[in-house]
Amino acid sequence: MNADAARGRLRVLVVTPLGKGGMGGIDRIMDEVRPRVVQASDGVQASDGAQVSNGMEVAFMASRGQGHIAIAPFLTAALVGRLLGRRLGFGPDLLHINLSSHGSALRKMAIARTATMVGAPYVIHLHGSGFRDYWDGASPFLAARIRSLFARAARIVVLGRVWRDYVAARAPEASNRIVILPNASPAPENRRPLTARDGEPAHILFLGHVGPRKGVPELVRALADLPSDRAWRATIAGNGEVEETRREVVRLGLSEKVSLPGWVGPDSVRQLLRDSDIVVLPSYEENLPMSVIEGMAYGRAVVATPVGAVEDVIEDGVTGLLVPVGDAVALSHRLKLLLDDPALRLSIGAAAAAFHGRQLDMDVYVERLKALWREAALVRA
């Protein structure tokens, strides 16, 4: 640690992919972390824009950015420069690296190497849903570099048991430094009461990238198979293959029941969640999706596939319903079950909200994260 850290102030630099306002799940989480690292009673603004609270100074920098990919090398170079500042006494004491695959991994390897070179320990926060395929399909040289990235980390944050077991198997020397910290979301300020809405069609909500990886084609087929006499409507919100999906919705005669608004901002997401009854995410691949966690926070009945760490938060029939990957028929049956049984919707939603409050609330998340930073900073780089 540098002199400030030795005196009790811990300087943390958080590396995010897109930066403030980014559409990715991890950027949304870090946007919630930002204001919470400042306590209202003693938080002050540091000269470089970092947040200072309880002896901890936290700054955020993007490694990829929200513009053209061509700016990514310049942002990465700026991060490297910030780390090199340790040699002049003003760099961070600890680096928190949010890690995904492909270009993200290559950028983060360069940043982590620099951190090691200047004696700053780093935390790897694995959030990319495709990282297993990326590492398993890497060349021997690249696979060894990935293993070294994990092996040198002071702590490795994963989102669930399946990822803990995977990283431990690929980098066994790091197994005792793996910490499970599931994604989180704030408790909603204006959640609709968990009561049935008489006379209104049940609202089925999808939030995420519109395309095959998230199971949107199966969702559309499942909606088309719902009995025509059921009162329901659906919103499929997100960027991606919106126009292609809209054409399929029209072809199947669902245009009066299914809307596709495209990408929606945080305020609209909150309003959609508040107005929803069922949240659905039939993905083929996930780490731990935010839409599932947010649906639980709002006390909605969630229908999802058992991919990634989803089974860590959804107990089938208790805190949500699980359906096999790629099975539109099973998905339709589960949606019909919830449409036909409002009491089941409400009981699942209530159990989900209670679980969220205990395990997935953002305030709890930030306190665990700050404790983890303190522990990691004591590890010699």
C-alpha positions, 0 to 999 in steps of 0.5 A: 500500500502507499502512504495514504493507505497505510494511514487508513485511507484506501484508494480503490479504482473500479474498472467498468466496461462502458462507464456511467450510464452504460447499458450492460448489467455490470455497468448498471450495478456499478452505477448503483454502487457509486452513490452508496460508497459515500455516506451522507454524514461524512462523504466528501468529493475528492479533487479527482472526482473520486468518492471518499467515505469512511477512509475509502476513496473510490474512483471509476474508469471505463476500459471500453467506453460507450463510443466506437470501439476505436476509443478503447485502446485510449481508455485502457492507456489512461487506466494504465497511466493511472496505475503508473501514478503509484510510482509517484505516490498518487495511484490506487491501492487496489484495482477492481476489474469487472471482467468479461470475455474476448476484447474485455479480457485482453484489455483487463489482462494488460491492466492487471499486469500493470497493477502487478508491476506497480504493486497494486493488488487487484480483484477480478469480478467475473460477470461475462456469461460467455466466459466459459466458452471463451476460456475453454476455446482459447489457445494454450497460450491464451488459456495460460494467460487467463489462468495467470490473471486469476491466479494473481488476483487478490480476490475473485468475485463470481456470481454463483456456485457454478462459476465458483466451481468452474474457476476453481477447476481451471485455476485451482491455485486461486480456489481459496480466494474465490468469493460468491457475491451475486448481483443485486438491485435496489429495493423499489421505492414504489412497488405495486402492492402484491395483490391481484388486479381485478379486470386487468390483463396480466402483464408479461415482461421481458427485459434484455437483449432481443435475440436468440441468446436470450430465448426471444424466439422461444418466448414469441412462440410460447406467447402464440401458444397461449389460449386465445381466451386468456387476458394477458399482454406482453412487453419485450423491451431491449435492443437487438433484433427488434424489427425481426421480432416485431415482424414475427409478432405480426406474422403470428397475429400477436401485434395487439397483445405484444409490444416491442418498445426497443431499448428503454432507460432506467425510469421506463424499466422501473415503470415496466417492472411496477406494471408487470405481473410476470417477468420472463427470461428464457435465456440459453446463456447467462451469468446472473441476469439483472432482469431476474433480480429486478423482477424478484425485487418488485415481487413478480413471478419470474420464469427463467431457464436454469442457466448460469447462477439462476438456480442460486436465486430461483427455487423452482415453485418457490421463488420462481419457475424454471423451464428447460432451455429452448423449450417453447412448449414448457415455457407456454405451459408455465406462463399459462399456469401463472395466468390461470392462478393469480394466487400462485403468482402472488405467493411466488412474488412474495417469496421472491421479494423476501429472498431479494431483501435478504440476499440481493439488496443493493445496500447489503451488496455494497457493504459486502463489497467494501469489506471485500476491498479491505481484505483484498488490499492486504494481499501483497501484489 
